[in-house]
Amino acid sequence: MYIRKHEECEEFIARDNSVLRELLHPAKADIELRYSLAHATVPPGEETLPHALKTTEVYYIIRGEGIMYIGDEREEVGPGQAIYIPPRAKQHIHNTGKTPLVFLCIVDPAWRVEDEHVI
């Protein structure tokens, strides 16, 4: 059985400027997994840098509120929403609230630095 606690995962600033903790990644643990799972936080009033991945990504909002930008579209987002981000789509998220915007990031296949382009 493989279990990771959030607080045991190293916190770092991702290339898009979110605060990230990688919870599950097949390249960093002996697990058979196609995707990667990360926990992300964007402080109040801040936003991630526009970026695009070669792969599919899904955000699941845990708490906070913001505006999600994908290509030319924008939509208000909040807790309990899952957001599909197609491969190669320009994307970023803006925290419009007074509390941290917290969400899970699922990347399939698993995230790799060479698959991400910060714009």
RADA-V311463 format. One record per residue. RES is the residue in one letter. BURIAL is b if it has 24 or more other ideal C-beta (glycine too) atoms within 12 Angstrom, else e. Layout:
# RADA-V311463
res=(RES;RES)
burial=(BURIAL;BURIAL)
This chain:
# RADA-V311463
res=(M;Y;I;R;K;H;E;E;C;E;E;F;I;A;R;D;N;S;V;L;R;E;L;L;H;P;A;K;A;D;I;E;L;R;Y;S;L;A;H;A;T;V;P;P;G;E;E;T;L;P;H;A;L;K;T;T;E;V;Y;Y;I;I;R;G;E;G;I;M;Y;I;G;D;E;R;E;E;V;G;P;G;Q;A;I;Y;I;P;P;R;A;K;Q;H;I;H;N;T;G;K;T;P;L;V;F;L;C;I;V;D;P;A;W;R;V;E;D;E;H;V;I)
burial=(e;e;e;e;e;e;e;e;e;e;e;e;e;b;b;b;e;b;b;b;b;b;b;b;b;e;e;e;e;e;e;e;e;e;b;b;b;b;b;b;b;b;b;e;e;b;b;b;e;e;b;b;b;e;b;b;b;b;b;b;b;b;b;b;b;b;b;b;b;b;e;e;e;e;e;e;b;b;e;e;e;e;b;e;b;e;e;e;b;b;b;b;b;b;b;b;b;e;e;e;b;b;b;b;b;b;b;b;e;b;b;e;e;e;e;b;e;e;e)
